[in-house]
Amino acid sequence: MAAGVGLRKVSIPSAVEIAERLAAGALSAREVADSCLERIGARDGEVRAFAHLDPAQVRAEADALDRHRKAGRPIGPLHGVPVAVKDIIDTATYPTENGSPLDAGRRPRQDATLVARLRAAGALVIGKTVTTEFAYYRPGPTRNPHNLAHTPGGSSQGSAAAVGDGMVPLAIGSQTAGSVIRPASFCGVVGYKPTYGMVSLAGVLSICEPLDTAGVFATTVEDAALVGTVLAGYDAADPRTRPVARADLLAAARSEPPAAPRLAIVRGPTWDAAEPDLVGLIDEIAEALGDEADAVDLPAPYDDAFALQQRLMKVGFARHLTRYLERGADAVSELMRAAIAEGAAVTAVDYLAARDMQTALAVGLDRVFDRYDAILTPAAPGEAPAGIEATGSPVFNALWTFVGTPAITLPLATGSTGLPIGLQLVGRPGEDGRLLRTARWLQRRLAEA
Amino acid sequence: MAAGVGLRKVSIPSAVEIAERLAAGALSAREVADSCLERIGARDGEVRAFAHLDPAQVRAEADALDRHRKAGRPIGPLHGVPVAVKDIIDTATYPTENGSPLDAGRRPRQDATLVARLRAAGALVIGKTVTTEFAYYRPGPTRNPHNLAHTPGGSSQGSAAAVGDGMVPLAIGSQTAGSVIRPASFCGVVGYKPTYGMVSLAGVLSICEPLDTAGVFATTVEDAALVGTVLAGYDAADPRTRPVARADLLAAARSEPPAAPRLAIVRGPTWDAAEPDLVGLIDEIAEALGDEADAVDLPAPYDDAFALQQRLMKVGFARHLTRYLERGADAVSELMRAAIAEGAAVTAVDYLAARDMQTALAVGLDRVFDRYDAILTPAAPGEAPAGIEATGSPVFNALWTFVGTPAITLPLATGSTGLPIGLQLVGRPGEDGRLLRTARWLQRRLAEA
């Protein structure tokens, strides 16, 4: 691999390692929890990744998990693994405040389905992570763990920062525009956005039903695959999920590609936003891959994807968040008020036209996925911008959220000011296993280069 | 049954009879076609049910069907049975003009899926029937066969009149507000609107995707069930259809109820529109059924169903028919132009709120269907109104279209001026067989009363 591009090293053990050592009795949930709490205690005063965290409760839950295991009872694939959860996702053990003072102290009566699935798999929900206001643009206090003067990205900023800093091996976020893939890039971690509809969003703040997707932050592709397997599945409470067989994504991620993968390098309709670091990185990777990758242009209709994604999202804001204006418009950011007003003005006909294009652009990608295993494309315009007043641009994410493809951020490089830069690998909807397998192949392939 | 309420007699053989006699070789498709053509020739100058009819082509197709059968090749369940098709449904053998001069001479390249299914079952598509303009309010020239000075209803006016006059045993229509159930009542025939999504609408003019439903006009419940069985099924070209097993609706319709059915008599939120004939009819039937039926009131949210159905429909007009304004606004009726303008002004948020209520009201009916086999409710405010400048009110239909329930008009009575009055039986979505079985039971039950 050429100069300036290097695989980032991660210091905390992966979830897979922790789970294996716990299952073997070589480690206790309490030891793992204590080591996370120690790192959080040392660092979170500056990083500010957590919105809610109760160390005493965490230790008690860890002890209960250890008693369960020591009693010889069956344990799940995430037994004792700490997971941080974005604060728009309902938890029965912590408040869920949606990044808004209007929800201060809000206590859900029950866990979101995805939290219940994590707990059923034995995970320890260690705390709630900072989200931007209603998962849109007004940031919370979180800082980039690699440089506190920079944003960690958004909206899942606390989740990305907590994993990026080594406070926890895993965190859950969500993406309606670019809220998983972009902060993962800025914080130097793996960010995995599963196929639209794969993970239930019952109990998660609705921003925009046709776009909202839960996502995972992890330090390895295998960890993301393990959590994806746990989270996936039909939920009668979320009509977007389908009653289909659950795949073992970890096994798929670990498998060897049956043939040498081929990648489509898509710079995409928003390439003008690319910063020099990104331009150089894509060029270097294209060169390193040689015949294994082709540059592919998307046809003109894809130019509209960003605007159409924004239209749907703003209608979603108007639909779901207008009630907050009624409760206290002054406590809602000006950015959000403007977005709600824009969304409220969209006509049904324009909304439905965007929905139609959503289907058309998704179907149109078959042409690419028929020839390539995955699309390699930017995750963000470059390094995390300086300052924490804004979270950077989702301009390289909106298209892939719009069409519902699975996507993963791979922390492949370091930029010119020493901050991480990830690239995004995008797969065919429903073929998450193949995407994760291709992601692991790409990591190995570039490490050899 | 009390005075003033009597089962209507029908003179033409049913589709089931025709199919049986044809299969037995006791009748030829040509003989059946000739007898339909004769009736059409004698009557259609006045009734004006047909928009397109080519007797020479009909005879040629009938002869081909006879040759096929005589060659000993396998025949379908509708072999040789003439079916008339509403002129918003694409046919490769006839123009499809959507009731608009702007589509004069429009020749589809292929049959709608439902037409292809009819042909695959051996049916003879005899001609195209008059529709109101784009299946909305501006009527065509069709008259009520029972009294030419009265409307046959709309929008499937030619289909209802052709069956009501005995020109054909079967016709296909569609319903977005009340376009099958109401004209069936006015024309004294059975009108069957299957569960939403049961019949593919690929190749049918889209008015409003969340409401549009194909329907059947017939002289008996069994005929409607036979055609429903043929039309039902998954079609990749229509995402509203589902890949589920096809039920034999004819067998279901003919089966005995496992227990004595119980009916909910729902006068409904628009009961103020009921004319004295209808009020008397419902009272008489309630009395005849005694303990087998209960009067059931729907809770307040159902009061909004009509307005919400109209909102969705008008958005549909704006979405699908604005292109006609561009091609020639003068050729579009003032009523339609006003509806398009109304639909264009609906916001996405209001549209989505109506879609939410659609789900909520549908789910809310479980309370009724858990206790009753079917809902008995008006099909129209009374007899067909005088004049052919308007098609009568869909006020008793919009709710049931909105919630996607299967429904059937049973021609149960004659009103004070001698015109038919039907009542509507409504079933639980997906339980079309049970609805048709209950409909046959009700007919027998009232004939005994």
Interface residues (C-beta under 8 A of the other chain):
Chain A: V315 A318 R319 T322 G343 A344 A345 V346 T347 A348 V349 D350 Y351 L352 A353
Chain B: V315 A318 R319 T322 G343 A344 A345 V346 T347 A348 V349 D350 Y351 L352 A353
